Amino acid sequence: MKKIWIVTVFMFVMLSGLVACSSESDDSGEEAEAEDQITVEIFQGQVEFINEFKALGELYEEQNPDVNIDFSGVGAGSDYQTALRSRFTSGDEPVVFTVDNLGRAEDYQENLTDLSDMEAVSQALDGTLDGVSNEDGVFGLPLNQEGYGFIYNKRIFEEAGINPDDILTFDDLEEALQTLDSQKEDLGIQAPIALPGAEWWVLSQHLASAFMSPDVNNSVSEMYQSDSIAFEKSNELKKVLDLQNEYSIQPTLNMDYSQQVEQYFAMEEVAMIQQGNWIYPTLQQMDEEFANNNIGMLPIPIEGYEGSIPVGVPHYWLINNNFDDEVVQAAKDFFDWMYTSEEGIAAFQEHLNYVPAYRGFDPEKATSISKEVFEYKLEENTVGFVFPGFPVGWSENLASGMQGYLGDQESWDEVIENAKAEWEEMRE
């Protein structure tokens, strides 16, 4: 019995050792595989689309198991910019990052990779590389395009007897708002429109920018290089701002983006709002039927550009050259796949309701207001997206002045003169 017991123990120990060795071999194999992978961290500020971006990354990884696409990020605006600067200051730099302003791109000038050899660059739509290109190369990729104007409720317009195709000029817009106001009880709305006066970017980055674009031939690069601004259409800007404020739910200065979109527009308490195609995911989550079938986009009435909306690139991808060549190339390969391959394009259009900035995309596969923006662009009924060429911080200062005007704290002439002076100071 003793010999049998010893043999059994011996066999158990041997088997245990084999299992342990096998386990160690498996673990080391997994570790080796992980070590062989190239990780491309993509740090960006559109956290509302993080799951959609991750889905694209996972699809790419299935075909490229040696690459790990790691999307990360924080909220947009100042939070993202602060976090990005902190990453660079601490030495924890991402491989890919985004900027929304050409001045911010210049802050990272030493880190920028020339992307001229990319297929995506050759497929970028005309004008989308303005401001990130010079004689030395192309240093940014457009993430997408966006467009904005007055988004309206089709059902309410129909019940009010308003034909949206007839709204091209300021007088047309004023007449439509008057009609809506005269019928607001019958239509079941609080007011014709909702102006979020608390949001600086709605006032200056978007509305003011639309009226400044003609001064620089609709060119973001010309805006970026301007040492001064003419603001020739500042009185037109004032009229449209006054019109919105007059027919808006009050008080406008206390209204934010969430109230404007999710409360007043989505709940059909107003007939229209000044916004862009980026509101679609929010509306879709709240009411898919409403988002897909009951909203349209009207142009901003700019004299000489009637029937046009601002369309352009709000964000650029930048690839950090402070990494090994194989990591930089892996990042390039991923974006070429996403923007130029048949599978990448299909996945991009499936997961992200963006207006593409590249050839090869099917406008019929875009949905709702993104499709309208795409059609405005293809028909060339647009004005330039020039606010990425503003000095960093200037938009916020202009908006503060516009808010002061709405609150009867500043005259319009003071707002415009201060904006002109601040621009010149910032360009020195």
C-alpha positions as CSV (number, residue, x, y, z in Angstrom):
1,M,0.0,0.0,0.0
2,K,2.8,2.4,0.9
3,K,4.4,2.0,-2.6
4,I,1.2,2.6,-4.3
5,W,0.6,5.8,-2.3
6,I,4.1,7.0,-3.1
7,V,3.7,6.4,-6.8
8,T,0.3,8.2,-6.7
9,V,1.8,11.2,-5.0
10,F,4.7,11.2,-7.4
11,M,2.3,11.1,-10.4
12,F,0.2,13.9,-8.9
13,V,3.2,16.1,-8.3
14,M,4.4,15.5,-11.9
15,L,1.0,16.2,-13.4
16,S,0.7,19.3,-11.3
17,G,4.1,20.5,-12.5
18,L,3.1,19.9,-16.1
19,V,-0.1,21.8,-15.6
20,A,1.8,24.6,-14.0
21,C,4.3,24.7,-16.8
22,S,1.5,24.6,-19.3
23,S,-0.3,27.5,-17.5
24,E,2.9,29.5,-17.3
25,S,3.5,28.8,-21.0
26,D,-0.1,30.0,-21.8
27,D,0.3,33.1,-19.7
28,S,3.7,33.9,-21.2
29,G,2.2,33.4,-24.6
30,E,-0.5,35.9,-23.9
31,E,2.0,38.3,-22.4
32,A,4.2,38.0,-25.4
33,E,1.2,38.6,-27.7
34,A,0.3,41.7,-25.7
35,E,3.9,42.9,-25.9
36,D,3.9,42.4,-29.6
37,Q,0.8,44.5,-30.0
38,I,1.1,48.2,-31.1
39,T,-1.2,50.4,-29.0
40,V,-2.5,53.6,-30.6
41,E,-4.2,55.7,-28.0
42,I,-6.6,58.2,-29.5
43,F,-7.4,61.0,-27.1
44,Q,-10.4,63.2,-28.0
45,G,-13.2,65.4,-26.6
46,Q,-16.3,64.0,-28.1
47,V,-17.2,61.7,-25.2
48,E,-20.8,61.4,-26.4
49,F,-19.5,59.3,-29.3
50,I,-16.9,57.3,-27.3
51,N,-18.8,54.0,-27.6
52,E,-19.2,54.4,-31.4
53,F,-15.5,55.2,-31.8
54,K,-14.6,52.1,-29.7
55,A,-16.9,50.0,-32.0
56,L,-14.9,51.1,-35.0
57,G,-11.6,50.3,-33.2
58,E,-12.8,46.8,-32.3
59,L,-13.8,46.1,-35.9
60,Y,-10.3,47.2,-37.1
61,E,-8.6,45.1,-34.4
62,E,-10.4,41.9,-35.6
63,Q,-8.6,42.3,-38.9
64,N,-5.4,43.6,-37.4
65,P,-4.8,41.7,-34.1
66,D,-1.3,43.1,-33.8
67,V,-2.8,46.6,-33.2
68,N,-4.7,47.9,-30.2
69,I,-6.9,51.0,-30.9
70,D,-7.5,52.7,-27.6
71,F,-10.1,55.5,-27.7
72,S,-10.1,57.7,-24.6
73,G,-11.1,61.3,-23.7
74,V,-12.8,63.8,-21.5
75,G,-15.6,66.3,-22.1
76,A,-15.2,68.8,-24.8
77,G,-14.2,72.5,-24.5
78,S,-12.0,73.8,-21.8
79,D,-12.0,70.4,-19.9
80,Y,-10.6,68.6,-22.8
81,Q,-8.0,71.3,-23.6
82,T,-6.8,71.4,-20.0
83,A,-6.6,67.6,-19.9
84,L,-4.7,67.5,-23.1
85,R,-2.2,70.1,-22.0
86,S,-1.7,68.3,-18.7
87,R,-1.0,65.0,-20.6
88,F,1.8,66.7,-22.6
89,T,3.2,68.5,-19.6
90,S,3.4,65.3,-17.6
91,G,5.0,63.4,-20.4
92,D,2.0,61.1,-20.7
93,E,1.4,62.0,-24.4
94,P,-1.3,60.4,-26.5
95,V,-0.4,59.0,-30.0
96,V,-3.4,60.8,-31.6
97,F,-5.3,63.9,-30.3
98,T,-7.8,66.4,-31.6
99,V,-7.9,70.2,-31.8
100,D,-10.8,72.5,-32.6
101,N,-8.8,75.6,-33.3
102,L,-5.8,76.3,-35.6
103,G,-4.1,78.3,-32.8
104,R,-4.3,75.2,-30.6
105,A,-2.7,73.1,-33.4
106,E,0.2,75.6,-33.4
107,D,0.7,75.0,-29.7
108,Y,1.7,71.4,-30.6
109,Q,3.7,72.3,-33.7
110,E,6.8,70.4,-32.6
111,N,4.7,67.2,-32.2
112,L,2.9,67.2,-35.5
113,T,3.5,64.4,-38.1
114,D,3.3,65.2,-41.8
115,L,0.4,63.2,-43.1
116,S,0.9,64.0,-46.8
117,D,1.5,60.3,-47.8
118,M,-1.9,59.2,-46.4
119,E,-4.7,57.9,-48.7
120,A,-7.2,59.8,-46.5
121,V,-5.4,63.1,-47.4
122,S,-5.9,62.4,-51.1
123,Q,-9.6,61.7,-50.5
124,A,-10.3,64.8,-48.3
125,L,-13.0,67.1,-49.8
126,D,-11.9,70.4,-51.1
127,G,-11.3,73.0,-48.4
128,T,-11.3,70.5,-45.5
129,L,-7.5,70.6,-45.2
130,D,-7.3,74.4,-45.1
131,G,-5.4,75.7,-42.1
132,V,-3.6,72.4,-41.4
133,S,-1.6,72.5,-44.6
134,N,1.4,74.5,-45.7
135,E,4.4,74.2,-48.0
136,D,6.0,71.7,-45.5
137,G,3.1,69.2,-45.6
138,V,-0.3,68.3,-44.2
139,F,-0.5,68.1,-40.4
140,G,-4.1,67.3,-39.6
141,L,-7.0,65.1,-40.8
142,P,-10.5,66.4,-40.6
143,L,-12.6,64.3,-38.2
144,N,-15.8,65.2,-40.0
145,Q,-17.9,68.1,-41.1
146,E,-20.7,69.9,-39.3
147,G,-23.3,72.3,-40.4
148,Y,-25.7,74.5,-38.5
149,G,-28.7,76.8,-39.1
150,F,-32.2,76.9,-37.7
151,I,-33.5,73.4,-37.0
152,Y,-37.3,73.3,-37.2
153,N,-40.2,71.1,-36.3
154,K,-41.8,69.9,-39.6
155,R,-45.2,69.1,-38.0
156,I,-45.5,72.5,-36.4
157,F,-44.5,74.3,-39.5
158,E,-47.1,72.4,-41.5
159,E,-49.8,73.1,-39.0
160,A,-48.9,76.8,-39.1
161,G,-49.0,76.9,-42.9
162,I,-45.3,77.8,-43.3
163,N,-43.3,76.4,-46.2
164,P,-39.7,76.1,-45.1
165,D,-38.5,76.3,-48.7
166,D,-39.7,79.9,-48.8
167,I,-37.5,81.0,-45.8
168,L,-34.3,82.5,-47.3
169,T,-34.0,86.1,-46.3
170,F,-34.2,87.9,-42.9
171,D,-37.7,89.2,-43.8
172,D,-38.7,85.6,-44.6
173,L,-37.4,84.4,-41.2
174,E,-39.1,87.3,-39.3
175,E,-42.4,86.6,-41.0
176,A,-42.2,82.9,-40.1
177,L,-41.5,83.7,-36.4
178,Q,-44.4,86.2,-36.4
179,T,-46.7,83.6,-37.8
180,L,-45.7,81.0,-35.2
181,D,-46.1,83.6,-32.4
182,S,-49.6,84.5,-33.5
183,Q,-50.6,80.8,-33.4
184,K,-48.6,79.6,-30.5
185,E,-51.6,78.7,-28.4
186,D,-53.2,76.7,-31.2
187,L,-49.9,75.1,-32.0
188,G,-49.3,74.1,-28.3
189,I,-45.9,75.9,-28.1
190,Q,-44.6,78.3,-25.5
191,A,-42.7,80.4,-28.0
192,P,-41.5,80.2,-31.6
193,I,-37.9,79.7,-30.7
194,A,-35.4,79.1,-27.9
195,L,-32.2,81.1,-27.7
196,P,-29.6,79.6,-25.2
197,G,-28.0,82.9,-24.2
198,A,-25.9,81.2,-21.5
199,E,-23.9,79.3,-24.2
200,W,-21.0,81.3,-25.4
201,W,-20.4,79.1,-28.4
202,V,-23.9,79.4,-29.8
203,L,-23.6,83.2,-29.8
204,S,-20.1,83.9,-31.0
205,Q,-18.5,80.7,-32.3
206,H,-21.5,79.9,-34.4
207,L,-23.8,82.9,-35.0
208,A,-21.1,85.6,-35.2
209,S,-18.8,83.4,-37.2
210,A,-21.5,83.0,-39.9
211,F,-21.6,86.7,-40.4
212,M,-17.8,87.1,-40.4
213,S,-17.1,84.4,-43.0
214,P,-17.8,86.6,-46.0
215,D,-15.2,89.1,-44.8
216,V,-12.5,86.5,-45.4
217,N,-13.9,84.8,-48.6
218,N,-15.2,81.9,-46.4
219,S,-11.6,80.8,-45.8
220,V,-10.6,79.6,-42.3
221,S,-6.9,79.9,-43.2
222,E,-7.5,83.6,-44.2
223,M,-9.3,84.2,-41.0
224,Y,-6.4,82.6,-39.1
225,Q,-3.9,84.9,-40.8
226,S,-5.9,88.1,-40.3
227,D,-4.3,90.7,-38.0
228,S,-7.6,92.6,-37.8
229,I,-11.3,92.0,-38.6
230,A,-13.7,94.2,-40.6
231,F,-17.0,92.8,-39.2
232,E,-18.8,94.3,-42.2
233,K,-22.0,92.4,-41.4
234,S,-22.1,93.1,-37.7
235,N,-25.5,94.9,-38.1
236,E,-26.9,91.9,-39.9
237,L,-25.7,89.8,-37.0
238,K,-27.4,92.2,-34.5
239,K,-30.7,91.9,-36.4
240,V,-30.7,88.1,-36.3
241,L,-29.7,88.0,-32.6
242,D,-32.4,90.5,-31.7
243,L,-35.0,88.6,-33.7
244,Q,-34.2,85.3,-31.8
245,N,-34.2,87.1,-28.5
246,E,-37.6,88.8,-29.2
247,Y,-39.4,85.5,-30.1
248,S,-37.6,83.2,-27.6
249,I,-38.7,81.7,-24.4
250,Q,-37.4,84.0,-21.6
251,P,-35.0,84.7,-19.9
252,T,-32.6,83.8,-22.7
253,L,-29.5,84.5,-20.6
254,N,-30.4,81.7,-18.2
255,M,-31.0,79.1,-20.9
256,D,-28.4,76.5,-21.6
257,Y,-27.9,74.0,-24.4
258,S,-29.6,71.1,-22.5
259,Q,-32.7,73.2,-21.9
260,Q,-32.8,74.4,-25.4
261,V,-32.5,71.0,-27.1
262,E,-33.8,68.4,-24.6
263,Q,-36.5,70.4,-22.9
264,Y,-37.9,73.0,-25.3
265,F,-37.2,71.5,-28.7
266,A,-37.4,67.8,-28.1
267,M,-40.6,68.3,-26.0
268,E,-42.1,70.4,-28.9
269,E,-42.5,73.5,-26.8
270,V,-40.8,75.6,-29.5
271,A,-40.9,75.3,-33.2
272,M,-37.2,76.0,-34.0
273,I,-33.7,76.5,-32.5
274,Q,-30.3,77.6,-33.8
275,Q,-28.3,74.4,-33.7
276,G,-26.4,71.9,-35.8
277,N,-26.5,68.3,-36.9
278,W,-24.7,67.2,-33.7
279,I,-28.0,67.3,-31.8
280,Y,-29.3,64.3,-33.7
281,P,-28.0,61.6,-31.3
282,T,-29.6,63.3,-28.3
283,L,-32.9,63.6,-30.1
284,Q,-32.7,60.0,-31.4
285,Q,-32.2,58.7,-27.8
286,M,-35.3,60.6,-26.7
287,D,-37.6,59.9,-29.6
288,E,-36.2,58.1,-32.7
289,E,-39.4,58.8,-34.7
290,F,-39.1,62.5,-34.0
291,A,-35.4,62.6,-34.8
292,N,-35.6,60.8,-38.1
293,N,-38.8,62.2,-39.6
294,N,-39.8,65.5,-38.0
295,I,-36.8,67.8,-38.1
296,G,-35.2,69.9,-40.9
297,M,-32.7,72.7,-41.2
298,L,-33.2,76.3,-42.4
299,P,-30.4,78.6,-43.6
300,I,-29.1,81.5,-41.6
301,P,-30.1,84.6,-43.6
302,I,-26.9,86.3,-44.7
303,E,-27.2,88.9,-47.4
304,G,-25.5,87.6,-50.5
305,Y,-25.6,84.1,-49.2
306,E,-29.3,83.5,-49.0
307,G,-30.2,79.8,-48.8
308,S,-26.8,78.8,-47.3
309,I,-25.7,77.3,-44.0
310,P,-22.2,77.3,-42.4
311,V,-20.5,74.0,-43.0
312,G,-17.0,73.0,-42.2
313,V,-14.5,71.1,-40.1
314,P,-14.9,71.4,-36.3
315,H,-12.1,69.1,-35.2
316,Y,-8.9,67.7,-36.7
317,W,-7.0,64.5,-35.8
318,L,-3.3,65.2,-35.1
319,I,-0.7,62.4,-34.9
320,N,2.1,62.8,-32.4
321,N,5.6,62.4,-33.9
322,N,7.1,61.7,-30.5
323,F,6.6,57.9,-31.0
324,D,8.3,55.1,-32.9
325,D,7.8,55.0,-36.6
326,E,5.8,51.8,-36.3
327,V,3.3,53.4,-33.9
328,V,2.9,56.5,-36.1
329,Q,2.4,54.2,-39.1
330,A,-0.2,52.1,-37.2
331,A,-2.2,55.3,-36.5
332,K,-2.0,56.4,-40.1
333,D,-3.2,52.9,-41.3
334,F,-6.2,53.0,-39.0
335,F,-7.4,56.4,-40.2
336,D,-6.8,55.4,-43.9
337,W,-9.0,52.3,-43.2
338,M,-11.7,54.3,-41.5
339,Y,-12.0,57.0,-44.1
340,T,-11.1,55.3,-47.4
341,S,-11.7,51.5,-47.2
342,E,-15.1,50.1,-48.2
343,E,-15.5,48.4,-44.8
344,G,-14.3,51.4,-42.9
345,I,-16.6,53.8,-44.7
346,A,-19.6,51.5,-44.1
347,A,-18.8,51.2,-40.4
348,F,-18.2,54.9,-40.0
349,Q,-21.6,55.7,-41.6
350,E,-23.3,52.9,-39.5
351,H,-21.9,54.0,-36.1
352,L,-21.5,57.7,-36.5
353,N,-24.2,60.0,-37.8
354,Y,-21.5,62.5,-39.0
355,V,-21.2,64.5,-42.2
356,P,-18.1,63.0,-43.8
357,A,-15.2,65.1,-45.0
358,Y,-14.0,62.6,-47.5
359,R,-15.0,61.3,-51.0
360,G,-16.5,57.8,-51.2
361,F,-19.3,58.3,-48.7
362,D,-22.9,57.8,-49.8
363,P,-25.1,60.8,-48.9
364,E,-28.1,58.6,-49.1
365,K,-26.9,56.6,-46.1
366,A,-26.7,59.8,-43.9
367,T,-29.8,60.3,-41.7
368,S,-32.0,63.2,-40.9
369,I,-30.3,66.6,-40.6
370,S,-26.9,65.2,-41.3
371,K,-28.2,64.2,-44.7
372,E,-29.5,67.8,-45.2
373,V,-26.1,69.2,-44.2
374,F,-24.4,66.9,-46.7
375,E,-26.8,68.0,-49.4
376,Y,-26.1,71.7,-48.7
377,K,-22.4,71.0,-49.0
378,L,-22.7,69.0,-52.2
379,E,-24.9,71.7,-53.8
380,E,-22.3,74.4,-52.6
381,N,-25.0,76.3,-50.6
382,T,-22.6,77.0,-47.8
383,V,-20.6,79.7,-46.1
384,G,-17.3,79.0,-44.4
385,F,-16.7,77.5,-41.0
386,V,-14.2,80.1,-40.0
387,F,-14.3,80.1,-36.2
388,P,-11.4,77.6,-35.9
389,G,-9.3,80.5,-37.2
390,F,-10.2,82.8,-34.3
391,P,-7.6,83.6,-31.8
392,V,-7.8,81.3,-28.8
393,G,-10.1,82.7,-26.2
394,W,-11.5,85.5,-28.5
395,S,-14.9,83.7,-29.0
396,E,-15.5,83.6,-25.3
397,N,-14.8,87.3,-24.9
398,L,-17.0,88.2,-27.8
399,A,-19.8,86.1,-26.4
400,S,-19.4,87.8,-23.0
401,G,-20.0,91.1,-24.8
402,M,-23.0,89.7,-26.7
403,Q,-24.5,88.5,-23.4
404,G,-23.9,92.0,-21.9
405,Y,-25.8,93.4,-24.9
406,L,-28.7,91.0,-24.3
407,G,-28.7,92.0,-20.7
408,D,-28.7,95.7,-21.5
409,Q,-25.3,96.2,-20.0
410,E,-23.4,97.1,-23.2
411,S,-24.3,98.8,-26.4
412,W,-23.9,96.9,-29.7
413,D,-21.3,99.4,-30.9
414,E,-19.3,98.8,-27.7
415,V,-19.5,95.0,-28.3
416,I,-18.2,95.2,-31.8
417,E,-15.5,97.8,-31.1
418,N,-14.2,95.9,-28.1
419,A,-14.1,92.7,-30.2
420,K,-12.1,94.4,-33.0
421,A,-9.6,95.8,-30.4
422,E,-9.2,92.5,-28.6
423,W,-8.6,90.7,-31.9
424,E,-5.7,93.0,-32.8
425,E,-4.2,92.7,-29.3
426,M,-4.3,88.9,-29.5
427,R,-2.7,88.9,-32.9
428,E,0.3,91.0,-31.8
